[in-house]
Amino acid sequence: MTNNLSFPPDHWLTLILRLSLALLVGAIIGWERQQRHKPAGLRTHILVSFGSALFVLIPIQLSTAQNEADSIARVIQGVATGIGFLGGGEILRSSQPDSGLAEIRGLTSAAAIWVTAALGIAAGCGLWQLSLIGAALSWLILKVLKKFEPHV
């Protein structure tokens, strides 16, 4: 079984491909959000995915085989926590406390940001099939299921 995570630190092509994949999958989700005029749109999702990929590429580049899995697991936990705060900010920003109504808005945008971070992590780890399939399925969820919401 080959280790898909590790590659030599001077392997520029691998870095460029992984980071470009993170940009692409972030753009797929961000474009849909931008089309719906959501505050967290194209640039936000691209940056979240790109940043997530960078965060996991750092320990991949610095780790030895012995502690690589632990380092990456800790980074993924940190990214998930940080993205949770970003998503929480999106929910709070979207709701309007001064209106007196208990309306919650922004949950889908927060979830899209969370998924975009996971897609960036997958891209950073070199899991290109998982990243592309995840981006395509996420896009379908955001685009297609929205049409059914008024009927449910």
C-alpha positions as CSV (number, residue, x, y, z in Angstrom):
1,M,0.0,0.0,0.0
2,T,1.5,3.3,-1.0
3,N,1.4,6.4,1.2
4,N,-0.6,9.0,-0.8
5,L,0.2,11.8,1.7
6,S,4.0,12.0,1.6
7,F,6.1,13.4,-1.2
8,P,9.5,15.1,-1.3
9,P,9.6,18.7,0.0
10,D,11.1,19.8,-3.3
11,H,8.4,18.3,-5.5
12,W,6.8,21.5,-6.8
13,L,4.5,19.9,-9.2
14,T,2.7,17.9,-6.5
15,L,2.3,21.1,-4.4
16,I,1.0,23.1,-7.3
17,L,-1.5,20.3,-8.3
18,R,-2.8,19.9,-4.7
19,L,-3.2,23.6,-4.2
20,S,-4.8,24.1,-7.6
21,L,-7.3,21.3,-6.8
22,A,-8.1,23.0,-3.5
23,L,-8.8,26.2,-5.5
24,L,-11.0,24.4,-8.0
25,V,-13.2,22.6,-5.4
26,G,-13.6,25.8,-3.4
27,A,-14.6,27.6,-6.6
28,I,-17.2,25.0,-7.4
29,I,-19.0,25.5,-4.1
30,G,-18.3,29.2,-4.0
31,W,-19.7,29.8,-7.5
32,E,-23.0,28.3,-6.5
33,R,-23.1,30.5,-3.3
34,Q,-22.2,33.6,-5.3
35,Q,-25.0,32.9,-7.8
36,R,-27.4,32.9,-4.9
37,H,-26.0,36.3,-3.7
38,K,-24.8,34.8,-0.4
39,P,-22.3,36.8,1.7
40,A,-19.9,33.9,1.8
41,G,-19.4,33.5,-2.0
42,L,-16.8,32.6,-4.5
43,R,-13.7,34.2,-2.9
44,T,-14.6,33.1,0.7
45,H,-15.0,29.4,-0.3
46,I,-11.9,29.4,-2.4
47,L,-9.9,30.9,0.5
48,V,-11.4,28.4,3.0
49,S,-10.5,25.4,0.7
50,F,-7.0,26.8,-0.1
51,G,-6.3,27.6,3.5
52,S,-7.4,24.1,4.6
53,A,-5.1,22.6,2.0
54,L,-2.2,24.7,3.2
55,F,-2.8,23.7,6.8
56,V,-2.5,20.0,6.0
57,L,0.3,20.4,3.6
58,I,2.5,22.0,6.2
59,P,2.7,18.9,8.5
60,I,2.9,16.6,5.4
61,Q,6.0,18.5,4.3
62,L,7.5,18.6,7.8
63,S,6.5,15.2,9.3
64,T,8.4,12.1,9.5
65,A,6.6,8.9,8.6
66,Q,6.3,8.0,12.3
67,N,4.4,11.1,13.5
68,E,2.7,12.0,10.2
69,A,-0.7,10.6,10.9
70,D,-0.9,12.2,14.3
71,S,0.2,15.6,13.0
72,I,-2.3,15.6,10.2
73,A,-5.1,14.5,12.5
74,R,-4.3,17.4,14.9
75,V,-4.3,19.9,12.0
76,I,-7.6,18.6,10.7
77,Q,-9.2,19.0,14.2
78,G,-7.9,22.5,14.3
79,V,-9.2,23.4,10.9
80,A,-12.6,21.9,11.8
81,T,-12.8,24.0,15.0
82,G,-11.7,27.2,13.2
83,I,-14.2,26.7,10.4
84,G,-16.9,26.1,13.0
85,F,-16.3,29.7,14.3
86,L,-16.4,31.1,10.8
87,G,-19.7,29.3,10.1
88,G,-21.1,30.5,13.4
89,G,-20.2,34.0,12.4
90,E,-22.1,33.5,9.2
91,I,-25.2,32.4,11.0
92,L,-25.1,35.2,13.5
93,R,-24.4,37.8,10.8
94,S,-27.3,36.6,8.8
95,S,-29.9,36.6,11.6
96,Q,-31.3,40.0,12.7
97,P,-31.6,40.1,16.5
98,D,-33.1,43.6,16.6
99,S,-36.2,42.5,14.6
100,G,-37.6,40.6,17.6
101,L,-38.1,37.5,15.5
102,A,-36.3,34.3,16.2
103,E,-35.2,33.7,12.6
104,I,-32.1,31.6,12.0
105,R,-30.4,32.2,8.6
106,G,-27.2,31.2,7.1
107,L,-27.1,27.6,8.1
108,T,-26.6,26.4,4.5
109,S,-23.8,28.9,3.9
110,A,-22.2,27.8,7.2
111,A,-22.5,24.1,6.1
112,A,-21.1,24.9,2.7
113,I,-18.1,26.6,4.3
114,W,-17.5,23.6,6.5
115,V,-17.7,21.2,3.5
116,T,-15.4,23.4,1.6
117,A,-12.8,23.1,4.3
118,A,-13.1,19.3,4.2
119,L,-12.7,19.4,0.4
120,G,-9.6,21.6,0.8
121,I,-8.2,19.1,3.4
122,A,-8.8,16.2,1.0
123,A,-7.1,18.2,-1.8
124,G,-4.1,19.0,0.4
125,C,-3.8,15.3,1.3
126,G,-3.7,14.4,-2.3
127,L,-7.0,12.7,-2.3
128,W,-8.0,14.2,-5.7
129,Q,-10.9,11.7,-6.4
130,L,-12.5,12.3,-3.1
131,S,-12.1,16.0,-3.4
132,L,-13.6,16.2,-6.9
133,I,-16.5,13.8,-6.2
134,G,-17.2,15.6,-2.9
135,A,-17.3,19.0,-4.7
136,A,-19.6,17.7,-7.5
137,L,-22.0,16.1,-4.9
138,S,-22.0,19.2,-2.8
139,W,-22.7,21.4,-5.8
140,L,-25.6,19.1,-6.7
141,I,-27.0,19.3,-3.2
142,L,-26.8,23.1,-3.2
143,K,-28.2,23.5,-6.7
144,V,-30.7,20.7,-7.2
145,L,-32.2,20.3,-3.7
146,K,-32.9,24.1,-3.4
147,K,-35.6,23.6,-6.1
148,F,-37.4,21.1,-3.8
149,E,-37.3,23.2,-0.6
150,P,-40.5,25.2,-1.2
151,H,-42.4,21.9,-1.8
152,V,-41.2,20.2,1.5
